[in-house]
Structure formats: C-alpha cells, structure tokens
C-alpha cells in the first residue's frame, strides 16, 4: 500500500511558489484553516446568491411586476442557464487560469454592474438578457471557486461552508426582503445581490493563492483519472443535477405553493426564515462528518430523509407539516450538496471535476424552475409537481455505489 501513499503525497499542492500580488500586500488566511473555508465559501456563493432568494425574486416579479409563473420561471431560468454556461466554460479552462484571483475580481465587478443595470433600466423586456449575462458571470465565478476548493485540501469542509453561507444569507433574505419589497419595490432583491458581491470583493485579498498542482502531481492526477471508469463520474454529476432540479422546482415557487394550500404570505416568509436558519445545521454537520467519516452511509440516510420531506409538502395545508417539510428538506439540502460536490472533486486534483460538479449543480438549479413554471402555467397542480420532484430525486440514490467506491479507495490508500 506504500505506492498508494506515495501517489497521494505526490498530488499535494506546490506551496513553494511565491504568493500572488494580493498576498504580497495583505496577510492571507492559513490555506487549510477554518477562516479560509469561510472565505472560500463566500467566493463560491457570491455568483449564485440569487438562488437562495429565488422565492422572493419570483414572487416580487409575479406580484410587483405582474408576470405569470411561466414568465418568472423564464427569467430565473435565464439567470441560472447563464450560470450553467459560465460554469461549463470555466470547467474547460480552469487548468489554464493560474491567476484566479484577478479573474474573480473582474467577475465580481462585472456581476455588480449587471445588477445595477437591472435596477436602473427597470425594463422587463431587458430582464432576460441582463440576467443571462449576470448568470454567465456568476456561474464562471462559482465554477472558479469550486475549482479552487477542490484543490485546497479542505474540500469537504469548504463545500459545507458554502451551504452554510448560502443558507444564512438565504434566511436573512427570505426573512426581511419580502417586507422591503412591499415598501420599496420590485427590485429590492437585486440590491441584496450587490451587497453580497461587495462583501465578497472585500474578502478576496485575504485568500491564499491555491496554485495549480505542479507538473509531476498533475501527471499523476491525470494518470489516475485515466484509470477511473467514466461511469461513476457521470452518475455523480447526474445525481447532482437531479438533486438540485427536484429541490429547486419546488423551492422557487414555494410562496405560490403555500398560497395554493391556503397559507398566508407572512406565515410562509417566517417559515422559510426559520427553516433556513435551522438548515444551517445540515451544512455544519456535513463540515464535520464529510472530513472524518465515509461518504456513502450519511449520504444515503440524508437522501431518504429528503424523499420523505418532499412528500410531506403534499399536506402543506397543515401548517405544522409545511414547517416540518421545509425544515427537513432544508437540512438535507445543505447536507447532501457538499457530499455530492466532494465526490466530484475527488476524481482529480486540479479542480476540473469540482468545476464540472458546479456545472451539473447549476444545470439542475436552472431547469427546475423552468420546468415547474411551465408545468404550473399549463394547469398542473402543485401536488402533481411534488410527486414529479420526488420521483426525480429517487434517481440520486444511484450515486451511493459511487460514494462507496470512493470510500474504499480512501480506506485502501490509508492502509
């Protein structure tokens, strides 16, 4: 087993390179410390923060701008399919972006510019192209962040922190933005997006460089990739897509879903606020278990709990059930995504598979609201949509053998 240990050792990052321009001026966080995990989480969340407040954006566009569910779904689809394009592009180019901090800085500035144009043009005809461009920029930023996390050496913890940051920001957004929208207008959520991007921009200089692996390590990584069957990788990516599709198809329309069962907007907003806060526990749990324990068993349990939580939405007319469904699916959403992303990142050390995991995730987030919006506009019921989402989620169980295989490889390497 010594050869395995030597192979793993040869894949360590090159830390002998001089620091980048930022770190020459500003002290950076320890590359594998907890502060670094949080900074990486903000970097990987800024480009996609709008997903966490999708219900507010969708409801404000439907109520404040008079859009139908299909139209709102098309706008959110444009935003998220742009993220798919951006993430996919970065997935192909990530090995050729040595100075990733400069790229991240430019992407953040351009994303802020797109949000400002969305607000000040205030033209619904321009919403789709503007949000498409914003999505491309944000997706590229997230893909870049995921690639950096994949080669950071703390992928399991950092991916969990991504969900923790997203759920914290989502809880604040879902709790306070609906009232601000009522008072100040439809475009308030986009000011929240700008604020999040500016915070991330201020954090960027404090991150370490996380360089690409040295040539020898890269050669070892590519040789290892050639020995890995393509099927486990594809199954992992499909599971990521299906998981995000199933959850987002309901979450994007959760206000309208609740109202269709006779629930008040204020009750739905408060439920989502507290459910998101509680769901942070799922990300925190994943940050601990993902680094210390095998992947397959915790992931399998969480997927089964998610299936039960989705089915509970059928009884959303009962307030306690609606609350429990949001809490359960929120916790498992924050738990499962880091596990699936960690699985993807373990297939190479340069971060390319981590970036492709981000691509699959964004594709699911994009397609869920689009399909759900057209399904509801065509006369489908939310009960039917819940069943569809549950059936799609069942496909994710196919990823468990791949997780078990990765667990065996880690065990063998440690012997």
N, C-alpha and C positions, 0 to 999 in steps of 0.2 A: 504493500500500500504506500510505500515511500514515494513511488513515482507520482501518485495522485497528489500527495502533499507538495512535492516539488512543482507539479503543474500549477497548483493553486498559488503557490508562492510566487511563481514566475508571472502571474497575472496581476500582481499588485501594481498600483499606480506609481508613476515616476514622480517622486517628491523632491528630486534633486534639481529640478528646473527652477529658474529664478521666478519670483512672483510677478504677476501681471501689473499693469500700470496702476490699478486701483490699490492693490495691496502694498505697493511701494510707498504710498502716501498714508493710507489708513490701515491700522491693525485689523487683521481679519480673524473671524471666529475659528476655533480649532476645527479642522476639516471633518472630524468624526464625533464632535461633541453635540450635546443637545441643542445649544443655540444655533449651530449650523443646520440642524434638522428643521428648526423653525424658519430660518431664513430661506432654506431651500423650498420649504412648503409655501411660503408667500410667493416666491419666484414662480412656482409651478401652479399657483392658484390664480394669479392676477389676470391671466389671459382668459380665464374661463369662469370668473366670479359671477358673471351674469346667469350661469346655470343655477346657482344657489338661490337666486332671487327670481327665477323664471316665473313662478306663480304670480308675483307682484307685477312683473313686466307684462305678462299675458293679460292679467285682469285689468291693469291700467289701460292697456291698448283696447281691450274689448269694451270696458265701461267708459273710459275717458275719451277715447278716440272713435268709438263706435264701430270697431272692427268685429267681424264674425270670428268664430272659433277657428275656421279654416284660414282666414287671413292672418290672425295672430300666430297660428301654427306655422304659416309660411314665413313670417318674419323671424320667428325663433329658429326655424329650420335654416334660413339663410345665414343667420348668425353662427349656428353650430356646424353647418356644412362647410362654411368658410374655415372653421376650426379644424375640420377634417382635412381640408386641402392644405392648410398650414402645417398641421401635424405630420401629414404624409410627406410633404416636401422636406421638412426638417429630418424626418426619419431616413430619407435617402442621402441627405447632405451632412448629417451630424458628424461623421468622421472627418469632414473637411472644414470644420469650423473650430479651429484651435482657440481663437479669442472669443469665446462665447459671451463674455461679459459685455463687450462692445455691441454685439448683436442684440443681447437682451435689452440694453439701454435704448437702442434705436427702436426696437419693437414696442417697448413701453411708451415712449414718447409718441409714436405714431398711433397707438391704440387710444391714448388720451385725446389726440387730435380727432379721431373718428367719433369719439363720444361727444366732443364739443360740437362737431358738425351736426350730429344727430339732434342735439338740443337746439342749436341756434338756427338751423334751417327749418326745423319743425315742419317738414313736408313729408306726409305719409307716402307719397309716390317715391321718395328717395330712401325710405326706411330699408327696403330690401337690399339695394346696392350698398348702402352705407354699412349696414350690419353684416353684409357678406364680407366686405373688406376688413371690417373690425374683427370678424371671426377668423379670417386668414392670418391676421397679425397675432391675435390671441392664441390661435392654435399652434402657430410657429413658436411662440413664447413657451407654451405649455410643453410642447414636444422637446424643446431645448432643455427646459427644466427637468423633464423626466429623464432625458439622456444623461444629464449631469448627476442626477440622483442615482441612476443605475451604476455609474462608475465611482460613486462616493464611498462605497464600503459600508454604508448605513442605509441601504435601500429600504429594508423592511420598516425601519423606524421612520425614515423620511417620508415614505408614501403614507404612512399612518398620520404623520403630522400634516400632510396635505389635506387629508379628510378632516382633521381636527380644525384646521384653519378655515376650511370651506364651511364646515357646519357652524362654527362660531360666527363667521361673517353672515352665513345664511340665516341663523337665528336672529341676529340683530336686524338684518334686512326685512325678514318676514314679520318681525315683531313691531317695527317702527315705520317702515316705508309705506304701508297701506294708509296710515293716518296722514303722513306727509303728502302722499299723492292726492288725497282728498282735499288737503289745504292748499297745496302749491301747484298741482297739475300733473299731467301725464308723464312728463319727462324727468321727474324726481329720481327714479331708479338709475338713470344714466349719470347723475351727479354722484351717486354712490359708487358706480363703477370707476369714475375718475378718481375719487378719493382713495379707493383701494389701490389703483395703479400708482398713484403718487407715493403712497406709503411703501410700496414695493420698490419703487425707484430709489427711495431714500435708504433702503436696506441693502441694495445691490453691492455697494462698495465693500461691505463687511464680509462678503462671502469669499472663501478661499478659491483658488484657481481651478481645482479639479481637472488637471490636464488629461488629454487622451493617453491611453496606455503607451508605453514605449514600444518600439518596433518588435522586440522579441516577444513581449507579452501579447501584442496584437496578433502576431503569427500563431502563438499558442492558442489564443482565443478563437481565431478563425479555423484552425485545425480541429479544435473541439466542436465548433459549430458544424463542421462537415460530418462529424460522427453522430450528431444528433438527428434523429428522424424528424422530418418536417411535420409529421402529423401532430405530435404533442404541442408544437409551437402554434400550429393553425387552430387546434382545439382550444388552446388558451386564449387566443385572440377572438375566436368566435364566442367563447364564454363571456369575455369582457363586453363584446358588442351586445349580446343578448341580455346580460345583467343590466347594463345601462339603458337599453331600449325598454325593457319591461318596467323598470322603476320610473324612468323619466316620462313615459307615456301617460302615467297617472299623475306624477308629481307636477308636471307643467300645467295641468288643468285641475289641480286639487281644490282650488276655490270653487270652480264651476261644478266639480264633482260633489263637493259638500253641499252647495246650494241646491243641487238636483235632489238631494236627500232631505231638504228642508232645514239645513243648518244655516245659522246667521254668519255673515262675513266676519264680525268681531270675534265670534267663537272660533271660527276656522283659523283666523290670524293668530289668536292666542295659543291655540293648539299647536300650530306649526312652530311658533316661537319656542314653546317649552319642549316640544318633541325634538327640535334641532339642538337645543341645549343638552338634553338628555342623551341624544345620539352621539355627542362628543365622546361619551364613554366608550362607544364602539371603536372609535379611532384610537383612543388612549389604550384600550385593551389590545388592539392589533399592534400598536407600537411596542408592546411588551412581549406578547406571545409570538409575533412574527419573527423576532430575533432569537428567541430561546427554544421554541418548540417546532415540531414538524408542521407542515402546511395542511396536509390532506384532512385530518380529523376535524380541526377547528373550522376549516372552510366548509366541509360537508355539513356540519351542525348548523352553521350560520345560513347556508343556502336553504336548508329545510325550514328554519325559522322564518326566513324571508317568504317562502311559499305560503306558510300559514298566515303571515302578516298581510300579504296581498289579498288572500281570500277573505280576510276579516273586513276589508273595505266594502264587501257586498252588503254588510249590515251597518253602513255608515249612518243610517237614520238613528241609530242608538249612539248617543254621544260618548258614553264610556268606550264603546267598541271603536269608534272613529279615533278617539285619543290613543287607545292601545295599538291600533293598526299603524298609526303614524309613528309612535314611539318604537315599536318593534322593527318596522321596515327602515326607520332612520338609523337605528343602532346597527342593524346588519348591513345596511348600505355602507356605512362608514367603516365597517369591519371587513367586508368582502372585497371591496375595490382595492385596498392596499395589498391584500393577499394575491389577487389576480395580477396586479401590476408587478409585484415581487416575482411571481412565477415567470412573467415575460422577461423581466430584467436579468434573470439568472441564465438565460440562453446565450448571452455574450457579455463581455466586459467593457466594450467601448460605448455601450449605451444605445446601440441601434435598436435592439429588440425592446428596450424600455420605451424608446420613442414610438415604435410600432404599436406597443401596448397603448400608448396615449392616443394614437390614431384610431385604433379599434374602439376605444372608450368614447372618443368624440363622435365617431360614426353612430354609435348606439344612442348617444345623447341627442344627436341631430334627428335621427329617423323616428325616435319615439314620439316626440310632439307632433311631427308632420303627419304620421300615420294616424295618431289619435285624433288630431284636429279634423282631418278629413272624414274619419270614421264617425265622429260625433255630428259633424255638419251634414253628413249623409243620412242621418236619422238613427244611428246606432245609439244604444243606451250605455251608460257608464257601467252597469252590471256586466254587460257583454264585454266591454273593454277590460274590465278587471279579470275576467276569465281568459281573455286573449293574452294579457300581460303575464298571468300566472303560467300559462302553457309555454310561453316563450322562455320564462325563467327556468322551466324544467330542463331545457337544453343545457344550462350551465352545469348541471350535475355531471355532464360528460367530461368536465375538466378535472374531476377528482383523481382518475388514474394518472394523469399527467403530474398532478401535485404529489401523488405517492411516489412516482418515479423520481422526481427531483429530491424528495426526502431520502430515498435510498442512495442517491448519488452523494448527497451531503454526508450521510452516515458512513458510506464507503470511504470517502475522502478523509474522514476524521479518524479512521482506524489505522 
